[in-house]
Each structure stands twice: as C-alpha cells, then as structure tokens.
Amino acid sequence: MEENKLDNTDRKGLRLRSWSQFLLVCFFVFLAAAAGSVVRFRLDLTEDNRYSLSKPTREILRNLHDDIFIQVYLDGEMPVLFKKLKRSVREMLDEFSLASNRRVDYQFINPYSQDDPALRQKEQEQLIAKGLSPVNVIIREKDGGSSRKMIYPGMLINYNNIEVPVNFLKNNPSLSPEENLLHSAEGLEYELIRTISTLVSDTVYRVAFIEGHGEVPEIEVADFIMSLAKFYTVDRGNPQGKPGILDKYAAVIVAGPKEKIDEPDLYVIDRYIMNGGRVLWLCEEVEVNADSLVYGETVALYKPTGLEEMLFKYGVRINPVVVQDLDCMLIPLKAVSGGAAQQVVPAPWIYYPLLHPSPDHPVTRNVNRVAGKFVNYIDTVGRDTGVKKHILLTTGNQCRTVSPPVAINLKEIDRLPDMELFNRQHLPVAVLLEGKFRSAFTNRYIPGLTENNPEKNKTESKPTAMIVIADRDIIRNEVSRSGKTEIPLPLGQDRYTLQVYGNRDFLLNCVNYLVDDKGLINLRARELKLRLLDKKKLSRYGTLIKVANTAGPVLIVIMAGIIFNILRRKKYSR
C-alpha cells in the first residue's frame, strides 16, 4: 500500500512538473510574440548583404514626413527572368516600407488587365508618355506556341501629387539576360532612393550649361536637359566675364565649345572651381564637320578652344588626334546590287567608337557602352598628390590615332583595315579628377578682373571634382526635323538600328556624382554575386538532386520522429 501511495505521489509530481513546464513554455512563447510585434528585428545572413539597406537610404526613409505611393507595372504573364526581377523589386520595396515606418506603400499593376483592347492600348500609351520604357519580349504559350509582348519594367513614384517615372531594367546587349537581371537588382536601391531623395528634399540644386562659345545647340542636348530636370533646376547662359556669377550652381557643364573661350570667361570658371565648384567638361581639339559626310568626304582640322593650358594645370591633356577603333558603330550606306538597284546596308565606321565604361567606379558600373563620334583621347599629367584621377571611359583593345589635318572619306569602309596599325588599346576618353586644384591664373594679370579682386590670392581650390570627356558628341542627341518642327530623339539611341547606348546614363551619373552630397551615388558600386547552377553537374546528377530535394526533408522528419520516440521510451520505461 505504501509503495502504491509513493507511486501515486510520484505521478502527481510528474504531472505537476509537466504542466508547469508547458505553461512556462507557453508564457515565453507569448512573451516572445508580444516583443516581436513591438520590436522589429531583421537579420541579413546573405554573403553580399542583398537585403540590407545602406545608411544614407535608411536615414532618408526614417525622416519621411509624408506618404509615398509607388505603382509598379511589372505584373501579369511574363518570362521567368522578369518574374525574378519582380521578386527582387518586391523585396526591396518591403525593406523601404519597414525602414520608413510604413510611409512607403506600393502596388503591382498588370498593364494588360483591361479586357477592352482599345482601353488597354490607351493605358499603355499613357505609361510611355509618362516616361516608362517598354521592352519587347517573347512569351512561350502553354500549347507550345509563342507570342510577342511589351513588358514595362518600371514604376511611378507618387509624392504630394508629383509623379516621377523610374525605369529599373538594365538592358546591355553585350551581357547575358542573367547578368542584366543581376545588374538591375544591384541598381534598385540607388534608382529608388535617388528619386525619393529628390522629391522630399527642401533644396533643389541648380545646374548650368555654359554657352556663347559655339557649344552644342540646346535642341541637340534637349533629351539630357529633360533627364536632368527631373532632379535639378537647369539654366543656360554666358558668364560674360563676371566672377561669382556661377557660385549659385552645384555643377557647371561646358558642352563642346567650338569657338575659342576668352580669358575673362576662363577666369570666371577658374574662380568657380577655386570656390569648390564642380565642372563637367566635354571638349575636343579636332573639329570634324560630320554633316559634310553626306557628300562622301570631310576634313578633320586642329582647332583649339583655349582650354588646353587650363586643363593641363588641373591635371589632364586632350590630345589633338582622332581615334579610329575596330570596336565601332554601324552606319547605313547605300550599296548598288547587281541589278543597279540601291539598297541600304550597315557598315562599320571606325570613327564612331563604342567606348567601354570602367566596371570599378560608381559612375560607370553597369553602364552600357557609350557611343562616341570622332573622339580624341586624354593623357593624365602632373604629379600633384592632392588630385586623384580615375579613368571612366576607354576605347577598345584595337585602335589607332590619326593627326589633323586629315581627309575622312566614306570609301574607307571598302578597304580592309591594316591590323598591324591598330596596335593601341584602352585609350582614356573620360577622366574624373578629385582633390584640390591649382589655379590656372596664378601670377597672371587680366585687365579689369584680377586687380581689386578679393579672390585674386586664392591659388588652390577647396576640395572639389571635375570630369573631362574628350568628345563633344557624347552629349548630343539626334533631332527629327519636319518642316519647322524639331523633335529631339533619345540620347544614345541609334536612329537607324534603334539600339540605345549608355550615353544618357553615363552623363546623368557624372552630374549626380559631382552634385551628390549624401553619398547616394556610391550605392551604384553595390555588387551581388550571380549564383547559377553548374550545367555539367546538373546534367550528370540532375535526377539525384531532384530526389534528394524532394524526399530528403520528409526522411529527415521521419528519422527525427523515430529518434524522439526511442529516447522517450528509454526515459519513461525506467
């Protein structure tokens, strides 16, 4: 009887302990759930931190005062790669929403949701008019057929009744679809936060185009101006030899002067740089009248612009030569067939090189090749340790240079190039300079300017930056003319092949880098690793991998259950 009483007492104690442990576990689970609803804790365990936002991004989102609504037009039936891009966009927007304390909200919209074809066509035309760029892709049907469809990999960001388009697809023809997808995901944070930062900023920076010296006409830089106008106030004007007139601008653009710039205007630009101003130079030392090629021939002539000594002082020299590159654009030529009928055929034109962006700098990372025309090349000069130099654009690995004066004839296309002559490679065409620059007007006298000027003794600039590009045509867009109507075409678009090169992205990144005060441009240096399946191993062990992935988790659960029951029996059988 006493043993039975002891057994009953032990059982009651065991039950009490079991219930106590159960209630204690429930209490801690409830406590953890309550804490999790109040305290947000997110841990990014990926090697490349692909789910982590940068410090400047979090700071901007944390200080949002009004709501932002984003409409993403990447939904509906589309290829697998675009579905992966959609997932990346959703994940990034989720991070933005959390970092902004739910100030950022978003919606995915299918541009093909309308049943009425007329309404659907009208809505898609409105998206294009708002600035979204569609991509023509092939959709595989379930019955084995295929059809073409326009995909809109972009979004509209709405803030205080202001709507701004953002196209986030990087479409570089020289890269594989997987690499383009990866680069698009890498640039998502920058594309989003750059636009949001501009919308919520109390300060709108001003950018000025210098004119009055034969610079590229306004209609031929109209597309770039419209791109800049999304982020800055853009002005054009002549310095007129007035020191300080440029100081209100965050950056100044000298877009390919043809005429010699006089010393008073050079002095104004130099004073602007000494005060910390930032300049984007697009200059050439050789003039080529490309319009004369309509008649089959033109001439390249040496024509200095007065910037040689100034840029030399800052640390670069533009060489007065024309680059010929075997990696070049195609131009349409009329060819005569056997029946004497003319037809237009594309032919490589070595005077229009395709320039290679540096993969290691935020300005040029993931930028498509840039189309140049009759470019010169740059040498970096001087040993000033206070100025750092970064090469942004180079030619290909098979090029040569010709010195003016030289005749340029379209008949050169008919001749096979002498490969032995094309023995130069990677000639610099665009260079970034950063640091403290020496004044180009030290110990120089300019009547009416240098005397009685409080800034005349400043011979070294504040820390600043400038970008020098040895081609004025990089900024020039084609113009469609019909009577008196002039319509600028997209910058970097070849009007014959309709291929879009990286001119606009490159120049916009240049200005953003020069003006950037939050370090957002450095987000473009973000690098994600492309993790693709090994096709050889997949073909060899494909079946084994599928079986392991399918049956493996089930077997693990079963084995865990068996081991748990064995241990439980051993424990309580005693």
C-alpha positions in Angstrom: 0.0 0.0 0.0 2.8 2.4 0.9 4.5 1.7 -2.5 1.2 2.5 -4.3 0.9 5.7 -2.4 4.5 6.6 -3.3 3.8 5.8 -7.0 0.7 8.0 -7.0 2.7 10.8 -5.4 5.4 10.5 -8.0 2.9 10.5 -10.8 1.2 13.6 -9.4 4.6 15.4 -9.1 5.5 14.4 -12.6 2.2 15.7 -13.9 2.6 18.9 -12.0 6.1 19.4 -13.4 4.9 18.6 -16.9 2.1 21.2 -16.6 4.4 23.7 -15.1 6.9 23.3 -18.0 4.1 23.5 -20.5 2.7 26.7 -19.0 6.2 28.2 -18.8 6.9 27.4 -22.4 3.5 29.0 -23.4 4.4 32.1 -21.3 7.7 32.5 -23.0 6.2 32.0 -26.5 3.6 34.6 -25.8 6.2 37.0 -24.4 8.4 36.5 -27.5 5.4 37.1 -29.8 4.5 40.3 -27.9 8.0 41.5 -28.1 8.3 40.7 -31.8 5.2 42.7 -32.5 6.7 45.8 -30.8 10.4 45.4 -31.7 11.3 44.8 -35.3 14.4 42.6 -35.7 15.7 41.6 -39.1 18.9 39.7 -39.8 20.5 39.5 -43.3 22.5 36.3 -43.5 23.4 36.6 -47.2 27.1 36.9 -48.0 26.6 40.1 -50.2 24.0 41.7 -47.8 21.5 41.9 -50.6 18.6 42.5 -48.2 20.3 45.3 -46.2 19.8 49.0 -47.0 22.6 51.5 -46.8 23.0 54.0 -44.0 22.1 57.1 -46.2 19.0 55.2 -47.5 17.8 54.4 -44.0 18.4 58.0 -42.9 16.3 59.4 -45.8 13.5 57.0 -45.2 13.5 57.5 -41.5 12.9 61.2 -41.9 10.0 61.0 -44.4 7.1 63.3 -43.3 4.6 62.3 -45.9 3.5 59.1 -47.5 4.9 57.8 -50.8 2.9 55.6 -53.1 4.7 53.5 -55.8 2.9 51.9 -58.7 5.0 49.0 -60.2 3.9 47.9 -63.7 5.7 44.6 -63.6 2.9 42.1 -63.2 0.9 39.5 -65.2 2.2 36.8 -67.6 5.9 37.3 -68.4 9.1 35.3 -68.7 10.8 33.7 -65.7 13.6 36.2 -65.6 11.1 39.1 -65.3 9.4 37.2 -62.5 12.7 37.0 -60.7 13.1 40.8 -61.2 9.6 41.3 -59.9 10.5 39.4 -56.7 13.7 41.5 -56.3 11.6 44.7 -56.6 9.0 43.5 -54.1 11.7 42.5 -51.6 13.4 45.9 -51.9 10.1 47.8 -51.6 9.3 45.7 -48.4 12.6 46.9 -47.0 11.8 50.5 -47.9 8.4 50.2 -46.3 9.9 48.9 -43.0 12.7 51.4 -42.9 10.2 54.3 -43.4 7.8 53.1 -40.7 5.2 52.2 -43.4 5.5 55.6 -45.1 6.3 53.9 -48.4 3.4 51.8 -49.8 3.3 50.1 -53.2 1.1 48.2 -55.6 1.9 45.9 -58.5 -0.2 46.6 -61.6 -0.7 44.4 -64.7 -0.7 46.7 -67.7 -2.7 44.1 -69.6 -5.6 43.8 -67.0 -8.0 45.7 -69.3 -10.2 43.3 -71.3 -11.1 46.0 -73.9 -8.1 46.2 -76.4 -8.7 49.9 -77.1 -8.6 50.8 -73.4 -5.6 48.6 -72.9 -3.8 50.3 -75.7 -4.7 53.7 -74.4 -3.4 52.9 -70.9 -0.1 51.6 -72.3 0.4 54.7 -74.4 -0.1 56.8 -71.3 2.6 54.8 -69.5 5.0 55.5 -72.3 4.0 59.2 -72.3 4.8 59.3 -68.6 8.3 58.1 -69.2 8.2 54.3 -68.8 10.2 52.4 -71.4 8.7 49.1 -72.5 10.7 46.0 -73.6 9.6 43.7 -76.3 9.8 40.0 -75.2 8.7 36.6 -76.5 6.2 34.7 -74.3 6.0 30.9 -74.6 2.4 29.7 -74.7 1.1 26.6 -73.0 0.3 25.0 -76.3 3.9 25.3 -77.4 3.5 28.4 -79.5 4.9 31.9 -78.8 3.8 35.5 -79.0 5.4 38.9 -78.6 4.5 41.1 -75.7 5.5 44.5 -74.3 6.8 44.4 -70.7 7.0 47.6 -68.6 9.9 47.1 -66.1 9.3 50.4 -64.4 7.4 52.3 -61.7 5.7 55.6 -61.0 6.6 57.2 -57.7 3.9 59.5 -56.3 4.6 62.1 -53.6 2.5 65.2 -52.8 0.8 65.0 -56.3 4.1 64.7 -58.0 4.6 61.7 -60.2 8.1 60.6 -61.3 8.9 57.6 -63.6 11.7 55.1 -62.7 13.0 52.5 -65.2 15.0 49.9 -63.3 15.8 47.4 -66.1 19.5 47.4 -67.2 19.4 46.1 -70.8 23.0 45.8 -72.0 23.1 43.8 -75.3 26.6 42.6 -74.7 25.6 40.8 -71.5 23.5 37.7 -70.9 19.9 38.0 -69.6 21.0 36.7 -66.2 23.7 39.3 -65.9 21.3 42.1 -66.9 18.9 40.8 -64.3 21.6 40.9 -61.7 22.7 44.4 -62.6 19.1 45.6 -62.4 18.8 44.2 -58.9 22.0 45.8 -57.9 20.8 49.2 -59.0 17.3 49.1 -57.5 18.2 50.8 -54.2 20.0 53.6 -55.9 17.3 54.2 -58.5 14.6 54.3 -55.9 16.3 56.4 -53.2 17.8 58.9 -55.6 14.3 59.7 -56.9 12.8 59.7 -53.4 15.6 61.9 -52.0 15.0 64.5 -54.8 11.2 64.5 -54.2 11.4 65.1 -50.4 14.4 67.4 -50.4 13.8 71.0 -49.4 16.8 72.1 -51.6 16.7 71.8 -55.4 20.2 72.1 -56.8 20.9 74.2 -59.9 23.0 73.1 -62.9 24.2 75.5 -65.6 25.2 75.0 -69.2 27.8 77.5 -70.4 27.0 79.0 -73.8 28.3 81.7 -76.0 31.3 79.9 -77.5 29.7 77.6 -80.1 28.6 75.0 -77.6 26.3 72.1 -78.7 22.9 73.8 -79.5 20.1 73.4 -76.9 17.9 71.3 -79.2 20.7 68.8 -79.5 21.1 68.4 -75.7 17.4 68.6 -75.1 17.0 65.0 -74.1 19.8 65.3 -71.5 18.3 68.5 -70.2 14.9 66.8 -69.7 16.6 64.0 -67.8 18.4 66.5 -65.6 15.2 68.5 -65.0 13.8 65.5 -63.0 16.4 66.2 -60.3 17.8 69.7 -60.8 16.9 73.2 -62.0 18.7 73.7 -65.3 19.9 77.0 -66.7 21.9 78.2 -69.7 23.9 81.4 -70.0 27.1 83.2 -70.8 29.4 84.1 -67.9 30.2 87.4 -69.5 33.4 87.7 -67.5 31.6 88.3 -64.2 33.4 86.5 -61.3 30.9 84.9 -58.9 28.1 84.5 -61.4 28.4 80.7 -61.2 28.7 80.3 -57.5 25.0 79.6 -57.0 25.3 76.4 -59.2 26.1 73.0 -57.8 27.6 72.0 -61.2 28.5 73.6 -64.5 28.5 71.9 -67.9 30.8 73.0 -70.7 29.2 71.2 -73.6 31.7 71.2 -76.5 32.7 74.8 -77.3 33.7 75.3 -81.0 35.0 78.8 -80.6 37.9 79.9 -78.5 36.9 80.9 -75.0 38.3 84.3 -74.0 40.3 84.8 -70.8 37.6 86.6 -68.8 35.2 83.7 -69.1 38.0 81.2 -68.3 38.8 83.3 -65.3 35.2 83.1 -64.1 35.2 79.3 -64.4 38.6 79.1 -62.6 37.3 81.2 -59.7 34.2 79.0 -59.6 36.5 75.9 -59.3 38.6 77.6 -56.6 35.5 78.1 -54.6 34.6 74.4 -54.7 32.6 74.4 -57.9 32.3 71.3 -60.0 32.6 71.1 -63.8 31.7 68.6 -66.5 33.9 69.3 -69.5 33.1 68.0 -73.0 35.9 69.3 -75.2 37.6 68.4 -78.5 40.8 69.7 -80.0 40.0 68.5 -83.5 37.0 69.8 -85.5 35.2 67.4 -87.9 32.2 68.6 -89.8 30.2 65.3 -89.9 27.4 66.9 -92.0 29.8 67.0 -94.9 29.9 63.2 -94.9 26.6 63.4 -96.8 28.7 64.2 -99.8 31.1 61.4 -99.0 34.0 63.3 -97.6 35.0 65.7 -94.8 38.2 67.0 -93.2 39.5 66.9 -89.6 41.3 70.1 -88.6 43.1 71.1 -85.5 41.1 73.8 -83.7 42.0 74.6 -80.1 39.4 76.1 -77.8 41.6 77.9 -75.3 41.1 75.3 -72.6 44.4 73.5 -73.2 46.5 75.3 -70.6 43.7 75.4 -68.1 43.0 71.7 -68.2 46.8 71.0 -68.2 47.1 72.9 -64.9 44.2 70.8 -63.5 46.0 67.5 -64.5 44.8 66.4 -68.0 45.7 67.0 -71.6 43.4 66.4 -74.5 45.5 65.1 -77.4 44.6 66.7 -80.8 44.1 63.5 -82.7 41.2 61.4 -84.0 40.8 57.9 -82.7 40.0 55.0 -85.0 38.6 51.9 -83.3 37.7 48.5 -84.7 35.0 48.2 -82.0 32.7 50.7 -83.5 29.2 51.6 -84.5 27.5 50.7 -87.8 26.3 53.3 -90.2 23.9 52.9 -93.1 25.4 53.1 -96.6 23.8 52.9 -100.0 25.1 49.9 -101.9 24.4 49.1 -105.6 23.4 45.5 -106.3 23.8 43.6 -109.5 20.7 45.0 -111.0 21.9 48.5 -110.3 19.2 48.9 -107.6 20.4 50.7 -104.4 19.8 49.3 -101.0 20.9 50.4 -97.6 23.3 48.2 -95.8 25.0 48.7 -92.4 28.8 49.0 -92.4 31.3 49.5 -89.5 32.6 53.1 -89.2 35.9 53.2 -87.3 35.5 56.9 -86.5 32.4 56.1 -84.3 34.0 54.0 -81.4 32.0 52.2 -78.8 33.6 53.3 -75.5 34.0 50.9 -72.6 32.9 52.1 -69.1 35.1 51.2 -66.1 33.5 48.4 -64.1 35.1 49.6 -60.9 33.6 53.1 -60.4 30.1 54.1 -59.3 29.7 56.5 -62.2 30.2 53.8 -64.8 29.4 50.5 -63.1 26.7 48.5 -65.1 26.5 51.2 -67.8 26.1 50.1 -71.4 28.8 51.0 -73.8 28.9 54.7 -74.8 28.7 55.8 -78.4 31.3 58.3 -79.4 32.0 60.2 -82.7 35.4 61.5 -83.8 36.7 61.3 -80.3 40.1 62.5 -79.0 41.9 60.8 -76.1 43.2 62.1 -72.8 46.6 61.9 -71.0 46.8 62.5 -67.3 49.7 64.9 -66.5 51.4 66.3 -63.4 52.5 64.7 -60.1 50.2 66.6 -57.8 49.4 64.1 -55.0 46.4 66.3 -54.0 44.5 65.3 -57.1 43.2 61.8 -57.6 42.5 60.6 -61.2 40.1 57.8 -62.2 39.6 56.7 -65.8 35.9 56.4 -66.6 35.8 55.6 -70.4 38.3 54.0 -72.7 38.5 52.8 -76.3 38.6 49.1 -77.2 41.7 47.0 -77.5 42.3 47.5 -81.2 42.6 51.2 -82.1 44.9 53.8 -83.6 45.1 57.6 -83.9 45.4 60.0 -86.9 46.6 63.5 -86.6 45.0 66.5 -88.4 44.7 67.8 -91.0 43.4 64.6 -92.4 40.7 63.8 -95.0 37.9 61.4 -93.9 36.2 59.6 -96.8 33.4 57.1 -96.7 35.2 55.0 -99.2 37.5 53.9 -96.3 34.8 51.4 -95.4 35.5 49.5 -98.6 39.1 48.9 -97.6 40.0 46.3 -95.1 41.9 47.8 -92.1 45.5 47.1 -91.7 45.5 45.2 -88.4 49.2 46.0 -87.7 48.3 49.7 -87.5 45.6 49.1 -84.9 48.1 48.4 -82.1 46.9 50.7 -79.4 44.4 49.8 -76.7 42.3 51.3 -73.9 43.0 54.9 -74.6 41.3 57.1 -72.0 38.4 59.2 -73.2 36.8 60.3 -69.9 38.7 61.0 -66.7 37.4 62.0 -63.2 39.7 64.4 -61.2 39.1 64.8 -57.4 41.0 66.9 -54.9 42.5 70.4 -54.5 43.3 72.0 -57.9 46.0 74.7 -58.6 44.6 77.8 -60.2 45.3 78.3 -63.9 45.6 82.1 -63.3 48.3 82.1 -60.6 50.6 85.1 -61.3 48.6 86.1 -64.3 47.1 89.6 -65.0 43.8 90.2 -66.6 42.8 93.8 -67.0 39.6 94.7 -65.1 39.4 91.3 -63.3 42.5 90.4 -61.3 43.0 93.8 -59.7 40.8 94.8 -56.7 39.5 91.2 -56.5 39.3 89.7 -53.0 39.7 86.2 -54.5 42.9 87.0 -56.5 45.2 85.5 -54.0 43.4 82.1 -53.9 45.7 79.8 -55.8 44.4 76.4 -54.5 40.8 75.3 -54.6 38.6 73.8 -51.9 38.2 70.0 -52.2 36.2 69.5 -55.4 35.9 67.4 -58.5 35.6 67.6 -62.3 35.1 65.2 -65.2 36.8 65.7 -68.5 35.4 64.0 -71.7 37.3 64.2 -74.9 34.3 64.1 -77.2 31.5 66.7 -77.6 29.2 64.4 -79.4 28.6 62.1 -76.4 26.1 64.6 -75.1 24.4 65.2 -78.5 21.1 63.7 -79.3 19.7 63.2 -82.8 16.9 65.5 -83.9 14.0 64.6 -86.1 13.1 67.6 -88.3 9.9 68.0 -90.2 9.4 71.5 -91.6 9.9 73.9 -88.7 9.2 71.2 -86.2 12.2 69.8 -84.3 11.8 66.7 -82.0 14.8 65.5 -80.0 15.4 61.8 -80.1 16.5 59.8 -77.0 20.2 60.5 -76.2 22.3 57.5 -77.1 19.7 56.0 -79.5 20.9 55.0 -82.9 18.1 56.3 -85.2 18.8 53.5 -87.7 19.2 50.4 -85.6 17.2 51.9 -82.6 19.7 50.4 -80.2 20.2 52.6 -77.1 23.7 53.1 -75.9 24.7 54.2 -72.4 25.3 58.0 -73.2 22.4 59.3 -71.1 23.0 57.0 -68.1 26.7 57.8 -68.1 26.3 61.6 -68.3 23.5 61.6 -65.7 25.7 59.6 -63.4 28.5 62.1 -64.0 26.3 65.0 -62.9 24.9 63.1 -59.9 28.4 62.2 -58.8 29.5 65.8 -58.9 26.5 67.2 -57.1 25.8 64.3 -54.7 26.1 65.5 -51.1 24.7 62.3 -49.4 26.9 59.7 -51.0 24.0 58.0 -52.7 25.9 57.5 -56.0 28.2 55.1 -54.1 25.2 52.7 -54.0 25.9 52.0 -57.6 29.1 50.2 -56.5 27.0 47.6 -54.8 27.9 44.1 -56.1 25.7 41.0 -55.9 27.1 37.6 -56.9 25.5 35.7 -59.7 24.9 32.2 -58.5 24.0 30.0 -61.4 23.6 26.2 -61.4 26.5 24.2 -62.9 25.1 22.9 -66.1 27.5 20.0 -66.3 26.8 18.8 -62.8 23.1 19.4 -63.3 23.0 17.2 -66.4 25.0 14.5 -64.6 23.4 14.5 -61.2 20.1 16.1 -62.0 17.9 13.2 -61.0 19.8 12.6 -57.8 19.4 16.3 -56.8 15.7 16.3 -57.5 15.1 13.1 -55.4 17.3 14.5 -52.6 15.4 17.8 -52.5 12.0 16.1 -52.7 12.4 13.2 -50.4 15.2 14.5 -48.2 13.1 16.8 -45.9 10.5 14.0 -45.5 13.1 11.5 -44.5 14.7 13.9 -42.0 11.3 14.5 -40.3 10.6 10.7 -40.1 14.1 10.0 -38.7 13.7 12.8 -36.1 10.3 11.3 -35.0 11.7 7.8 -34.7 14.7 9.0 -32.6 12.4 11.1 -30.4 10.2 8.1 -29.7 13.2 5.8 -28.9 14.6 8.4 -26.5 11.2 8.9 -24.9 10.7 5.2 -24.3 14.1 4.8 -22.7 13.4 7.7 -20.4 10.0 6.7 -19.2 10.4 2.9 -19.2 12.7 3.3 -16.1 
